[in-house]
Amino acid sequence: ECLEELQTLLQEDDLKDVPLLVFANKQDLDLALEAQEVMEQTKLEEIADRTWNIQACSAMTKEGLEEGMEWLIGVISAKKEAS
């Protein structure tokens, strides 16, 4: 279901060329999938029409959240400067 929704969103004209940030959340839990596993299951490596990143994080501990947002801000800023 998640993969289908992601594919639908990536095909939206309004979201064309918009960078994609995926948070691999719940890294504070033993049962959480690692970022690499999330990347494989969502087939992120197949996305070639936009910049994307996957960030391991824990919303509970806030670990990884700032890094992910900094990446996103950097990509958007660079895109604005280039245009």
mmCIF file of the N, C-alpha and C atoms, coordinates in Angstrom:
data_MODEL
# 
_entry.id   MODEL 
# 
loop_
_atom_site.group_PDB 
_atom_site.id 
_atom_site.type_symbol 
_atom_site.label_atom_id 
_atom_site.label_alt_id 
_atom_site.label_comp_id 
_atom_site.label_asym_id 
_atom_site.label_entity_id 
_atom_site.label_seq_id 
_atom_site.pdbx_PDB_ins_code 
_atom_site.Cartn_x 
_atom_site.Cartn_y 
_atom_site.Cartn_z 
_atom_site.occupancy 
_atom_site.B_iso_or_equiv 
_atom_site.pdbx_formal_charge 
_atom_site.auth_seq_id 
_atom_site.auth_comp_id 
_atom_site.auth_asym_id 
_atom_site.auth_atom_id 
_atom_site.pdbx_PDB_model_num 
ATOM 1   N N  . GLU A 1 1  ? 0.822  -1.190 0.000   1.00 0.00 ? 1  GLU A N  1 
ATOM 2   C CA . GLU A 1 1  ? 0.000  0.000  0.000   1.00 0.00 ? 1  GLU A CA 1 
ATOM 3   C C  . GLU A 1 1  ? 0.874  1.264  0.000   1.00 0.00 ? 1  GLU A C  1 
ATOM 4   N N  . CYS A 1 2  ? 1.900  1.275  0.813   1.00 0.00 ? 2  CYS A N  1 
ATOM 5   C CA . CYS A 1 2  ? 2.803  2.428  0.897   1.00 0.00 ? 2  CYS A CA 1 
ATOM 6   C C  . CYS A 1 2  ? 3.507  2.658  -0.440  1.00 0.00 ? 2  CYS A C  1 
ATOM 7   N N  . LEU A 1 3  ? 3.970  1.586  -1.043  1.00 0.00 ? 3  LEU A N  1 
ATOM 8   C CA . LEU A 1 3  ? 4.663  1.683  -2.329  1.00 0.00 ? 3  LEU A CA 1 
ATOM 9   C C  . LEU A 1 3  ? 3.727  2.221  -3.407  1.00 0.00 ? 3  LEU A C  1 
ATOM 10  N N  . GLU A 1 4  ? 2.487  1.762  -3.417  1.00 0.00 ? 4  GLU A N  1 
ATOM 11  C CA . GLU A 1 4  ? 1.505  2.239  -4.397  1.00 0.00 ? 4  GLU A CA 1 
ATOM 12  C C  . GLU A 1 4  ? 1.241  3.728  -4.217  1.00 0.00 ? 4  GLU A C  1 
ATOM 13  N N  . GLU A 1 5  ? 1.097  4.167  -2.984  1.00 0.00 ? 5  GLU A N  1 
ATOM 14  C CA . GLU A 1 5  ? 0.844  5.580  -2.706  1.00 0.00 ? 5  GLU A CA 1 
ATOM 15  C C  . GLU A 1 5  ? 2.035  6.436  -3.123  1.00 0.00 ? 5  GLU A C  1 
ATOM 16  N N  . LEU A 1 6  ? 3.230  5.964  -2.839  1.00 0.00 ? 6  LEU A N  1 
ATOM 17  C CA . LEU A 1 6  ? 4.433  6.698  -3.238  1.00 0.00 ? 6  LEU A CA 1 
ATOM 18  C C  . LEU A 1 6  ? 4.500  6.824  -4.756  1.00 0.00 ? 6  LEU A C  1 
ATOM 19  N N  . GLN A 1 7  ? 4.245  5.748  -5.466  1.00 0.00 ? 7  GLN A N  1 
ATOM 20  C CA . GLN A 1 7  ? 4.271  5.786  -6.929  1.00 0.00 ? 7  GLN A CA 1 
ATOM 21  C C  . GLN A 1 7  ? 3.227  6.761  -7.476  1.00 0.00 ? 7  GLN A C  1 
ATOM 22  N N  . THR A 1 8  ? 2.052  6.783  -6.868  1.00 0.00 ? 8  THR A N  1 
ATOM 23  C CA . THR A 1 8  ? 1.002  7.713  -7.289  1.00 0.00 ? 8  THR A CA 1 
ATOM 24  C C  . THR A 1 8  ? 1.446  9.157  -7.089  1.00 0.00 ? 8  THR A C  1 
ATOM 25  N N  . LEU A 1 9  ? 2.019  9.445  -5.936  1.00 0.00 ? 9  LEU A N  1 
ATOM 26  C CA . LEU A 1 9  ? 2.492  10.802 -5.657  1.00 0.00 ? 9  LEU A CA 1 
ATOM 27  C C  . LEU A 1 9  ? 3.605  11.227 -6.606  1.00 0.00 ? 9  LEU A C  1 
ATOM 28  N N  . LEU A 1 10 ? 4.513  10.309 -6.922  1.00 0.00 ? 10 LEU A N  1 
ATOM 29  C CA . LEU A 1 10 ? 5.625  10.639 -7.811  1.00 0.00 ? 10 LEU A CA 1 
ATOM 30  C C  . LEU A 1 10 ? 5.169  10.926 -9.232  1.00 0.00 ? 10 LEU A C  1 
ATOM 31  N N  . GLN A 1 11 ? 3.986  10.483 -9.592  1.00 0.00 ? 11 GLN A N  1 
ATOM 32  C CA . GLN A 1 11 ? 3.449  10.723 -10.934 1.00 0.00 ? 11 GLN A CA 1 
ATOM 33  C C  . GLN A 1 11 ? 2.634  12.002 -11.032 1.00 0.00 ? 11 GLN A C  1 
ATOM 34  N N  . GLU A 1 12 ? 2.372  12.649 -9.914  1.00 0.00 ? 12 GLU A N  1 
ATOM 35  C CA . GLU A 1 12 ? 1.593  13.887 -9.902  1.00 0.00 ? 12 GLU A CA 1 
ATOM 36  C C  . GLU A 1 12 ? 2.360  15.009 -10.598 1.00 0.00 ? 12 GLU A C  1 
ATOM 37  N N  . ASP A 1 13 ? 1.716  15.679 -11.541 1.00 0.00 ? 13 ASP A N  1 
ATOM 38  C CA . ASP A 1 13 ? 2.356  16.790 -12.244 1.00 0.00 ? 13 ASP A CA 1 
ATOM 39  C C  . ASP A 1 13 ? 2.772  17.904 -11.296 1.00 0.00 ? 13 ASP A C  1 
ATOM 40  N N  . ASP A 1 14 ? 1.968  18.172 -10.280 1.00 0.00 ? 14 ASP A N  1 
ATOM 41  C CA . ASP A 1 14 ? 2.274  19.245 -9.329  1.00 0.00 ? 14 ASP A CA 1 
ATOM 42  C C  . ASP A 1 14 ? 3.528  18.947 -8.499  1.00 0.00 ? 14 ASP A C  1 
ATOM 43  N N  . LEU A 1 15 ? 3.925  17.700 -8.433  1.00 0.00 ? 15 LEU A N  1 
ATOM 44  C CA . LEU A 1 15 ? 5.092  17.324 -7.636  1.00 0.00 ? 15 LEU A CA 1 
ATOM 45  C C  . LEU A 1 15 ? 6.319  17.010 -8.486  1.00 0.00 ? 15 LEU A C  1 
ATOM 46  N N  . LYS A 1 16 ? 6.231  17.279 -9.784  1.00 0.00 ? 16 LYS A N  1 
ATOM 47  C CA . LYS A 1 16 ? 7.343  17.023 -10.699 1.00 0.00 ? 16 LYS A CA 1 
ATOM 48  C C  . LYS A 1 16 ? 8.559  17.834 -10.259 1.00 0.00 ? 16 LYS A C  1 
ATOM 49  N N  . ASP A 1 17 ? 9.697  17.207 -10.215 1.00 0.00 ? 17 ASP A N  1 
ATOM 50  C CA . ASP A 1 17 ? 10.980 17.818 -9.856  1.00 0.00 ? 17 ASP A CA 1 
ATOM 51  C C  . ASP A 1 17 ? 11.083 18.243 -8.390  1.00 0.00 ? 17 ASP A C  1 
ATOM 52  N N  . VAL A 1 18 ? 10.106 17.892 -7.566  1.00 0.00 ? 18 VAL A N  1 
ATOM 53  C CA . VAL A 1 18 ? 10.169 18.212 -6.142  1.00 0.00 ? 18 VAL A CA 1 
ATOM 54  C C  . VAL A 1 18 ? 11.044 17.160 -5.461  1.00 0.00 ? 18 VAL A C  1 
ATOM 55  N N  . PRO A 1 19 ? 12.029 17.592 -4.666  1.00 0.00 ? 19 PRO A N  1 
ATOM 56  C CA . PRO A 1 19 ? 12.880 16.611 -3.983  1.00 0.00 ? 19 PRO A CA 1 
ATOM 57  C C  . PRO A 1 19 ? 12.065 15.765 -3.000  1.00 0.00 ? 19 PRO A C  1 
ATOM 58  N N  . LEU A 1 20 ? 12.536 14.552 -2.784  1.00 0.00 ? 20 LEU A N  1 
ATOM 59  C CA . LEU A 1 20 ? 11.837 13.611 -1.920  1.00 0.00 ? 20 LEU A CA 1 
ATOM 60  C C  . LEU A 1 20 ? 12.715 13.261 -0.725  1.00 0.00 ? 20 LEU A C  1 
ATOM 61  N N  . LEU A 1 21 ? 12.192 13.477 0.459   1.00 0.00 ? 21 LEU A N  1 
ATOM 62  C CA . LEU A 1 21 ? 12.865 13.079 1.693   1.00 0.00 ? 21 LEU A CA 1 
ATOM 63  C C  . LEU A 1 21 ? 12.008 12.015 2.366   1.00 0.00 ? 21 LEU A C  1 
ATOM 64  N N  . VAL A 1 22 ? 12.607 10.866 2.596   1.00 0.00 ? 22 VAL A N  1 
ATOM 65  C CA . VAL A 1 22 ? 11.925 9.780  3.281   1.00 0.00 ? 22 VAL A CA 1 
ATOM 66  C C  . VAL A 1 22 ? 12.590 9.595  4.635   1.00 0.00 ? 22 VAL A C  1 
ATOM 67  N N  . PHE A 1 23 ? 11.804 9.681  5.681   1.00 0.00 ? 23 PHE A N  1 
ATOM 68  C CA . PHE A 1 23 ? 12.306 9.420  7.024   1.00 0.00 ? 23 PHE A CA 1 
ATOM 69  C C  . PHE A 1 23 ? 12.063 7.954  7.362   1.00 0.00 ? 23 PHE A C  1 
ATOM 70  N N  . ALA A 1 24 ? 13.131 7.227  7.673   1.00 0.00 ? 24 ALA A N  1 
ATOM 71  C CA . ALA A 1 24 ? 13.018 5.854  8.180   1.00 0.00 ? 24 ALA A CA 1 
ATOM 72  C C  . ALA A 1 24 ? 12.895 5.983  9.691   1.00 0.00 ? 24 ALA A C  1 
ATOM 73  N N  . ASN A 1 25 ? 11.676 6.141  10.159  1.00 0.00 ? 25 ASN A N  1 
ATOM 74  C CA . ASN A 1 25 ? 11.395 6.463  11.552  1.00 0.00 ? 25 ASN A CA 1 
ATOM 75  C C  . ASN A 1 25 ? 11.473 5.229  12.453  1.00 0.00 ? 25 ASN A C  1 
ATOM 76  N N  . LYS A 1 26 ? 11.384 5.485  13.725  1.00 0.00 ? 26 LYS A N  1 
ATOM 77  C CA . LYS A 1 26 ? 11.331 4.470  14.786  1.00 0.00 ? 26 LYS A CA 1 
ATOM 78  C C  . LYS A 1 26 ? 12.651 3.713  14.940  1.00 0.00 ? 26 LYS A C  1 
ATOM 79  N N  . GLN A 1 27 ? 13.760 4.366  14.577  1.00 0.00 ? 27 GLN A N  1 
ATOM 80  C CA . GLN A 1 27 ? 15.061 3.723  14.690  1.00 0.00 ? 27 GLN A CA 1 
ATOM 81  C C  . GLN A 1 27 ? 15.444 3.434  16.138  1.00 0.00 ? 27 GLN A C  1 
ATOM 82  N N  . ASP A 1 28 ? 14.696 3.986  17.084  1.00 0.00 ? 28 ASP A N  1 
ATOM 83  C CA . ASP A 1 28 ? 14.931 3.696  18.494  1.00 0.00 ? 28 ASP A CA 1 
ATOM 84  C C  . ASP A 1 28 ? 14.347 2.341  18.904  1.00 0.00 ? 28 ASP A C  1 
ATOM 85  N N  . LEU A 1 29 ? 13.596 1.711  18.015  1.00 0.00 ? 29 LEU A N  1 
ATOM 86  C CA . LEU A 1 29 ? 12.979 0.412  18.316  1.00 0.00 ? 29 LEU A CA 1 
ATOM 87  C C  . LEU A 1 29 ? 13.759 -0.717 17.651  1.00 0.00 ? 29 LEU A C  1 
ATOM 88  N N  . ASP A 1 30 ? 13.897 -1.822 18.345  1.00 0.00 ? 30 ASP A N  1 
ATOM 89  C CA . ASP A 1 30 ? 14.642 -2.975 17.814  1.00 0.00 ? 30 ASP A CA 1 
ATOM 90  C C  . ASP A 1 30 ? 14.010 -3.548 16.550  1.00 0.00 ? 30 ASP A C  1 
ATOM 91  N N  . LEU A 1 31 ? 12.696 -3.452 16.434  1.00 0.00 ? 31 LEU A N  1 
ATOM 92  C CA . LEU A 1 31 ? 12.000 -4.058 15.296  1.00 0.00 ? 31 LEU A CA 1 
ATOM 93  C C  . LEU A 1 31 ? 11.950 -3.159 14.056  1.00 0.00 ? 31 LEU A C  1 
ATOM 94  N N  . ALA A 1 32 ? 12.466 -1.956 14.158  1.00 0.00 ? 32 ALA A N  1 
ATOM 95  C CA . ALA A 1 32 ? 12.390 -1.016 13.032  1.00 0.00 ? 32 ALA A CA 1 
ATOM 96  C C  . ALA A 1 32 ? 13.257 -1.488 11.873  1.00 0.00 ? 32 ALA A C  1 
ATOM 97  N N  . LEU A 1 33 ? 12.764 -1.263 10.664  1.00 0.00 ? 33 LEU A N  1 
ATOM 98  C CA . LEU A 1 33 ? 13.571 -1.535 9.482   1.00 0.00 ? 33 LEU A CA 1 
ATOM 99  C C  . LEU A 1 33 ? 14.673 -0.489 9.394   1.00 0.00 ? 33 LEU A C  1 
ATOM 100 N N  . GLU A 1 34 ? 15.856 -0.903 9.015   1.00 0.00 ? 34 GLU A N  1 
ATOM 101 C CA . GLU A 1 34 ? 16.945 0.037  8.816   1.00 0.00 ? 34 GLU A CA 1 
ATOM 102 C C  . GLU A 1 34 ? 16.678 0.842  7.547   1.00 0.00 ? 34 GLU A C  1 
ATOM 103 N N  . ALA A 1 35 ? 17.326 1.990  7.432   1.00 0.00 ? 35 ALA A N  1 
ATOM 104 C CA . ALA A 1 35 ? 17.109 2.866  6.282   1.00 0.00 ? 35 ALA A CA 1 
ATOM 105 C C  . ALA A 1 35 ? 17.343 2.126  4.967   1.00 0.00 ? 35 ALA A C  1 
ATOM 106 N N  . GLN A 1 36 ? 18.358 1.297  4.897   1.00 0.00 ? 36 GLN A N  1 
ATOM 107 C CA . GLN A 1 36 ? 18.664 0.532  3.686   1.00 0.00 ? 36 GLN A CA 1 
ATOM 108 C C  . GLN A 1 36 ? 17.489 -0.379 3.314   1.00 0.00 ? 36 GLN A C  1 
ATOM 109 N N  . GLU A 1 37 ? 16.892 -1.016 4.305   1.00 0.00 ? 37 GLU A N  1 
ATOM 110 C CA . GLU A 1 37 ? 15.753 -1.903 4.056   1.00 0.00 ? 37 GLU A CA 1 
ATOM 111 C C  . GLU A 1 37 ? 14.537 -1.109 3.567   1.00 0.00 ? 37 GLU A C  1 
ATOM 112 N N  . VAL A 1 38 ? 14.301 0.047  4.160   1.00 0.00 ? 38 VAL A N  1 
ATOM 113 C CA . VAL A 1 38 ? 13.191 0.899  3.716   1.00 0.00 ? 38 VAL A CA 1 
ATOM 114 C C  . VAL A 1 38 ? 13.441 1.328  2.273   1.00 0.00 ? 38 VAL A C  1 
ATOM 115 N N  . MET A 1 39 ? 14.678 1.702  1.974   1.00 0.00 ? 39 MET A N  1 
ATOM 116 C CA . MET A 1 39 ? 15.031 2.118  0.620   1.00 0.00 ? 39 MET A CA 1 
ATOM 117 C C  . MET A 1 39 ? 14.758 0.995  -0.390  1.00 0.00 ? 39 MET A C  1 
ATOM 118 N N  . GLU A 1 40 ? 15.124 -0.209 -0.035  1.00 0.00 ? 40 GLU A N  1 
ATOM 119 C CA . GLU A 1 40 ? 14.909 -1.346 -0.922  1.00 0.00 ? 40 GLU A CA 1 
ATOM 120 C C  . GLU A 1 40 ? 13.419 -1.648 -1.096  1.00 0.00 ? 40 GLU A C  1 
ATOM 121 N N  . GLN A 1 41 ? 12.660 -1.632 -0.002  1.00 0.00 ? 41 GLN A N  1 
ATOM 122 C CA . GLN A 1 41 ? 11.242 -1.980 -0.085  1.00 0.00 ? 41 GLN A CA 1 
ATOM 123 C C  . GLN A 1 41 ? 10.422 -0.914 -0.812  1.00 0.00 ? 41 GLN A C  1 
ATOM 124 N N  . THR A 1 42 ? 10.850 0.327  -0.749  1.00 0.00 ? 42 THR A N  1 
ATOM 125 C CA . THR A 1 42 ? 10.131 1.394  -1.446  1.00 0.00 ? 42 THR A CA 1 
ATOM 126 C C  . THR A 1 42 ? 10.713 1.665  -2.832  1.00 0.00 ? 42 THR A C  1 
ATOM 127 N N  . LYS A 1 43 ? 11.752 0.920  -3.185  1.00 0.00 ? 43 LYS A N  1 
ATOM 128 C CA . LYS A 1 43 ? 12.382 1.009  -4.506  1.00 0.00 ? 43 LYS A CA 1 
ATOM 129 C C  . LYS A 1 43 ? 12.865 2.427  -4.818  1.00 0.00 ? 43 LYS A C  1 
ATOM 130 N N  . LEU A 1 44 ? 13.400 3.089  -3.811  1.00 0.00 ? 44 LEU A N  1 
ATOM 131 C CA . LEU A 1 44 ? 13.865 4.461  -4.000  1.00 0.00 ? 44 LEU A CA 1 
ATOM 132 C C  . LEU A 1 44 ? 14.968 4.550  -5.052  1.00 0.00 ? 44 LEU A C  1 
ATOM 133 N N  . GLU A 1 45 ? 15.799 3.531  -5.155  1.00 0.00 ? 45 GLU A N  1 
ATOM 134 C CA . GLU A 1 45 ? 16.895 3.555  -6.120  1.00 0.00 ? 45 GLU A CA 1 
ATOM 135 C C  . GLU A 1 45 ? 16.401 3.632  -7.560  1.00 0.00 ? 45 GLU A C  1 
ATOM 136 N N  . GLU A 1 46 ? 15.151 3.292  -7.792  1.00 0.00 ? 46 GLU A N  1 
ATOM 137 C CA . GLU A 1 46 ? 14.579 3.362  -9.134  1.00 0.00 ? 46 GLU A CA 1 
ATOM 138 C C  . GLU A 1 46 ? 14.107 4.771  -9.497  1.00 0.00 ? 46 GLU A C  1 
ATOM 139 N N  . ILE A 1 47 ? 14.086 5.678  -8.542  1.00 0.00 ? 47 ILE A N  1 
ATOM 140 C CA . ILE A 1 47 ? 13.627 7.046  -8.789  1.00 0.00 ? 47 ILE A CA 1 
ATOM 141 C C  . ILE A 1 47 ? 14.756 7.825  -9.438  1.00 0.00 ? 47 ILE A C  1 
ATOM 142 N N  . ALA A 1 48 ? 14.560 8.209  -10.678 1.00 0.00 ? 48 ALA A N  1 
ATOM 143 C CA . ALA A 1 48 ? 15.611 8.898  -11.419 1.00 0.00 ? 48 ALA A CA 1 
ATOM 144 C C  . ALA A 1 48 ? 15.210 10.307 -11.840 1.00 0.00 ? 48 ALA A C  1 
ATOM 145 N N  . ASP A 1 49 ? 13.960 10.690 -11.611 1.00 0.00 ? 49 ASP A N  1 
ATOM 146 C CA . ASP A 1 49 ? 13.481 11.981 -12.103 1.00 0.00 ? 49 ASP A CA 1 
ATOM 147 C C  . ASP A 1 49 ? 13.501 13.082 -11.056 1.00 0.00 ? 49 ASP A C  1 
ATOM 148 N N  . ARG A 1 50 ? 14.123 12.817 -9.918  1.00 0.00 ? 50 ARG A N  1 
ATOM 149 C CA . ARG A 1 50 ? 14.197 13.827 -8.864  1.00 0.00 ? 50 ARG A CA 1 
ATOM 150 C C  . ARG A 1 50 ? 15.296 13.446 -7.877  1.00 0.00 ? 50 ARG A C  1 
ATOM 151 N N  . THR A 1 51 ? 15.727 14.421 -7.108  1.00 0.00 ? 51 THR A N  1 
ATOM 152 C CA . THR A 1 51 ? 16.684 14.181 -6.033  1.00 0.00 ? 51 THR A CA 1 
ATOM 153 C C  . THR A 1 51 ? 15.933 13.590 -4.849  1.00 0.00 ? 51 THR A C  1 
ATOM 154 N N  . TRP A 1 52 ? 16.497 12.582 -4.237  1.00 0.00 ? 52 TRP A N  1 
ATOM 155 C CA . TRP A 1 52 ? 15.854 11.979 -3.081  1.00 0.00 ? 52 TRP A CA 1 
ATOM 156 C C  . TRP A 1 52 ? 16.903 11.604 -2.037  1.00 0.00 ? 52 TRP A C  1 
ATOM 157 N N  . ASN A 1 53 ? 16.431 11.441 -0.818  1.00 0.00 ? 53 ASN A N  1 
ATOM 158 C CA . ASN A 1 53 ? 17.295 11.036 0.288   1.00 0.00 ? 53 ASN A CA 1 
ATOM 159 C C  . ASN A 1 53 ? 16.454 10.259 1.292   1.00 0.00 ? 53 ASN A C  1 
ATOM 160 N N  . ILE A 1 54 ? 17.096 9.303  1.929   1.00 0.00 ? 54 ILE A N  1 
ATOM 161 C CA . ILE A 1 54 ? 16.447 8.598  3.029   1.00 0.00 ? 54 ILE A CA 1 
ATOM 162 C C  . ILE A 1 54 ? 17.249 8.880  4.294   1.00 0.00 ? 54 ILE A C  1 
ATOM 163 N N  . GLN A 1 55 ? 16.540 9.220  5.352   1.00 0.00 ? 55 GLN A N  1 
ATOM 164 C CA . GLN A 1 55 ? 17.183 9.598  6.608   1.00 0.00 ? 55 GLN A CA 1 
ATOM 165 C C  . GLN A 1 55 ? 16.658 8.723  7.746   1.00 0.00 ? 55 GLN A C  1 
ATOM 166 N N  . ALA A 1 56 ? 17.552 7.976  8.347   1.00 0.00 ? 56 ALA A N  1 
ATOM 167 C CA . ALA A 1 56 ? 17.181 7.218  9.542   1.00 0.00 ? 56 ALA A CA 1 
ATOM 168 C C  . ALA A 1 56 ? 16.890 8.212  10.652  1.00 0.00 ? 56 ALA A C  1 
ATOM 169 N N  . CYS A 1 57 ? 15.827 7.959  11.405  1.00 0.00 ? 57 CYS A N  1 
ATOM 170 C CA . CYS A 1 57 ? 15.474 8.900  12.465  1.00 0.00 ? 57 CYS A CA 1 
ATOM 171 C C  . CYS A 1 57 ? 14.632 8.226  13.540  1.00 0.00 ? 57 CYS A C  1 
ATOM 172 N N  . SER A 1 58 ? 14.457 8.981  14.594  1.00 0.00 ? 58 SER A N  1 
ATOM 173 C CA . SER A 1 58 ? 13.539 8.598  15.666  1.00 0.00 ? 58 SER A CA 1 
ATOM 174 C C  . SER A 1 58 ? 12.793 9.857  16.074  1.00 0.00 ? 58 SER A C  1 
ATOM 175 N N  . ALA A 1 59 ? 11.516 9.872  15.861  1.00 0.00 ? 59 ALA A N  1 
ATOM 176 C CA . ALA A 1 59 ? 10.716 11.029 16.264  1.00 0.00 ? 59 ALA A CA 1 
ATOM 177 C C  . ALA A 1 59 ? 10.702 11.175 17.786  1.00 0.00 ? 59 ALA A C  1 
ATOM 178 N N  . MET A 1 60 ? 10.826 10.072 18.477  1.00 0.00 ? 60 MET A N  1 
ATOM 179 C CA . MET A 1 60 ? 10.817 10.108 19.944  1.00 0.00 ? 60 MET A CA 1 
ATOM 180 C C  . MET A 1 60 ? 12.070 10.791 20.493  1.00 0.00 ? 60 MET A C  1 
ATOM 181 N N  . THR A 1 61 ? 13.237 10.419 19.949  1.00 0.00 ? 61 THR A N  1 
ATOM 182 C CA . THR A 1 61 ? 14.498 10.983 20.447  1.00 0.00 ? 61 THR A CA 1 
ATOM 183 C C  . THR A 1 61 ? 14.946 12.195 19.640  1.00 0.00 ? 61 THR A C  1 
ATOM 184 N N  . LYS A 1 62 ? 14.273 12.431 18.512  1.00 0.00 ? 62 LYS A N  1 
ATOM 185 C CA . LYS A 1 62 ? 14.579 13.515 17.576  1.00 0.00 ? 62 LYS A CA 1 
ATOM 186 C C  . LYS A 1 62 ? 15.875 13.286 16.793  1.00 0.00 ? 62 LYS A C  1 
ATOM 187 N N  . GLU A 1 63 ? 16.493 12.145 16.969  1.00 0.00 ? 63 GLU A N  1 
ATOM 188 C CA . GLU A 1 63 ? 17.714 11.827 16.249  1.00 0.00 ? 63 GLU A CA 1 
ATOM 189 C C  . GLU A 1 63 ? 17.422 11.696 14.752  1.00 0.00 ? 63 GLU A C  1 
ATOM 190 N N  . GLY A 1 64 ? 18.203 12.366 13.934  1.00 0.00 ? 64 GLY A N  1 
ATOM 191 C CA . GLY A 1 64 ? 18.079 12.284 12.483  1.00 0.00 ? 64 GLY A CA 1 
ATOM 192 C C  . GLY A 1 64 ? 17.106 13.277 11.871  1.00 0.00 ? 64 GLY A C  1 
ATOM 193 N N  . LEU A 1 65 ? 16.232 13.867 12.646  1.00 0.00 ? 65 LEU A N  1 
ATOM 194 C CA . LEU A 1 65 ? 15.239 14.801 12.100  1.00 0.00 ? 65 LEU A CA 1 
ATOM 195 C C  . LEU A 1 65 ? 15.898 16.065 11.551  1.00 0.00 ? 65 LEU A C  1 
ATOM 196 N N  . GLU A 1 66 ? 16.803 16.641 12.318  1.00 0.00 ? 66 GLU A N  1 
ATOM 197 C CA . GLU A 1 66 ? 17.465 17.866 11.884  1.00 0.00 ? 66 GLU A CA 1 
ATOM 198 C C  . GLU A 1 66 ? 18.307 17.624 10.627  1.00 0.00 ? 66 GLU A C  1 
ATOM 199 N N  . GLU A 1 67 ? 19.002 16.489 10.581  1.00 0.00 ? 67 GLU A N  1 
ATOM 200 C CA . GLU A 1 67 ? 19.821 16.169 9.407   1.00 0.00 ? 67 GLU A CA 1 
ATOM 201 C C  . GLU A 1 67 ? 18.967 16.053 8.148   1.00 0.00 ? 67 GLU A C  1 
ATOM 202 N N  . GLY A 1 68 ? 17.827 15.418 8.283   1.00 0.00 ? 68 GLY A N  1 
ATOM 203 C CA . GLY A 1 68 ? 16.930 15.286 7.134   1.00 0.00 ? 68 GLY A CA 1 
ATOM 204 C C  . GLY A 1 68 ? 16.415 16.632 6.654   1.00 0.00 ? 68 GLY A C  1 
ATOM 205 N N  . MET A 1 69 ? 16.006 17.466 7.575   1.00 0.00 ? 69 MET A N  1 
ATOM 206 C CA . MET A 1 69 ? 15.496 18.785 7.202   1.00 0.00 ? 69 MET A CA 1 
ATOM 207 C C  . MET A 1 69 ? 16.598 19.664 6.624   1.00 0.00 ? 69 MET A C  1 
ATOM 208 N N  . GLU A 1 70 ? 17.809 19.562 7.162   1.00 0.00 ? 70 GLU A N  1 
ATOM 209 C CA . GLU A 1 70 ? 18.933 20.319 6.612   1.00 0.00 ? 70 GLU A CA 1 
ATOM 210 C C  . GLU A 1 70 ? 19.216 19.897 5.176   1.00 0.00 ? 70 GLU A C  1 
ATOM 211 N N  . TRP A 1 71 ? 19.140 18.598 4.904   1.00 0.00 ? 71 TRP A N  1 
ATOM 212 C CA . TRP A 1 71 ? 19.331 18.114 3.534   1.00 0.00 ? 71 TRP A CA 1 
ATOM 213 C C  . TRP A 1 71 ? 18.285 18.734 2.616   1.00 0.00 ? 71 TRP A C  1 
ATOM 214 N N  . LEU A 1 72 ? 17.029 18.689 3.038   1.00 0.00 ? 72 LEU A N  1 
ATOM 215 C CA . LEU A 1 72 ? 15.930 19.205 2.223   1.00 0.00 ? 72 LEU A CA 1 
ATOM 216 C C  . LEU A 1 72 ? 16.082 20.710 1.963   1.00 0.00 ? 72 LEU A C  1 
ATOM 217 N N  . ILE A 1 73 ? 16.395 21.456 2.998   1.00 0.00 ? 73 ILE A N  1 
ATOM 218 C CA . ILE A 1 73 ? 16.590 22.901 2.843   1.00 0.00 ? 73 ILE A CA 1 
ATOM 219 C C  . ILE A 1 73 ? 17.756 23.182 1.887   1.00 0.00 ? 73 ILE A C  1 
ATOM 220 N N  . GLY A 1 74 ? 18.832 22.419 2.017   1.00 0.00 ? 74 GLY A N  1 
ATOM 221 C CA . GLY A 1 74 ? 19.983 22.586 1.132   1.00 0.00 ? 74 GLY A CA 1 
ATOM 222 C C  . GLY A 1 74 ? 19.644 22.332 -0.315  1.00 0.00 ? 74 GLY A C  1 
ATOM 223 N N  . VAL A 1 75 ? 18.896 21.279 -0.581  1.00 0.00 ? 75 VAL A N  1 
ATOM 224 C CA . VAL A 1 75 ? 18.510 20.935 -1.953  1.00 0.00 ? 75 VAL A CA 1 
ATOM 225 C C  . VAL A 1 75 ? 17.600 22.002 -2.538  1.00 0.00 ? 75 VAL A C  1 
ATOM 226 N N  . ILE A 1 76 ? 16.636 22.458 -1.753  1.00 0.00 ? 76 ILE A N  1 
ATOM 227 C CA . ILE A 1 76 ? 15.700 23.485 -2.238  1.00 0.00 ? 76 ILE A CA 1 
ATOM 228 C C  . ILE A 1 76 ? 16.435 24.802 -2.468  1.00 0.00 ? 76 ILE A C  1 
ATOM 229 N N  . SER A 1 77 ? 17.336 25.155 -1.571  1.00 0.00 ? 77 SER A N  1 
ATOM 230 C CA . SER A 1 77 ? 18.107 26.392 -1.714  1.00 0.00 ? 77 SER A CA 1 
ATOM 231 C C  . SER A 1 77 ? 18.980 26.346 -2.965  1.00 0.00 ? 77 SER A C  1 
ATOM 232 N N  . ALA A 1 78 ? 19.641 25.238 -3.199  1.00 0.00 ? 78 ALA A N  1 
ATOM 233 C CA . ALA A 1 78 ? 20.494 25.087 -4.374  1.00 0.00 ? 78 ALA A CA 1 
ATOM 234 C C  . ALA A 1 78 ? 19.662 25.173 -5.654  1.00 0.00 ? 78 ALA A C  1 
ATOM 235 N N  . LYS A 1 79 ? 18.482 24.606 -5.628  1.00 0.00 ? 79 LYS A N  1 
ATOM 236 C CA . LYS A 1 79 ? 17.594 24.641 -6.797  1.00 0.00 ? 79 LYS A CA 1 
ATOM 237 C C  . LYS A 1 79 ? 17.153 26.080 -7.091  1.00 0.00 ? 79 LYS A C  1 
ATOM 238 N N  . LYS A 1 80 ? 16.844 26.840 -6.036  1.00 0.00 ? 80 LYS A N  1 
ATOM 239 C CA . LYS A 1 80 ? 16.442 28.235 -6.215  1.00 0.00 ? 80 LYS A CA 1 
ATOM 240 C C  . LYS A 1 80 ? 17.582 29.062 -6.762  1.00 0.00 ? 80 LYS A C  1 
ATOM 241 N N  . GLU A 1 81 ? 18.801 28.839 -6.272  1.00 0.00 ? 81 GLU A N  1 
ATOM 242 C CA . GLU A 1 81 ? 19.962 29.577 -6.740  1.00 0.00 ? 81 GLU A CA 1 
ATOM 243 C C  . GLU A 1 81 ? 20.282 29.283 -8.195  1.00 0.00 ? 81 GLU A C  1 
ATOM 244 N N  . ALA A 1 82 ? 20.019 28.052 -8.612  1.00 0.00 ? 82 ALA A N  1 
ATOM 245 C CA . ALA A 1 82 ? 20.309 27.651 -9.986  1.00 0.00 ? 82 ALA A CA 1 
ATOM 246 C C  . ALA A 1 82 ? 19.302 28.192 -10.987 1.00 0.00 ? 82 ALA A C  1 
ATOM 247 N N  . SER A 1 83 ? 18.140 28.600 -10.509 1.00 0.00 ? 83 SER A N  1 
ATOM 248 C CA . SER A 1 83 ? 17.112 29.078 -11.452 1.00 0.00 ? 83 SER A CA 1 
ATOM 249 C C  . SER A 1 83 ? 17.033 30.574 -11.498 1.00 0.00 ? 83 SER A C  1 
# 
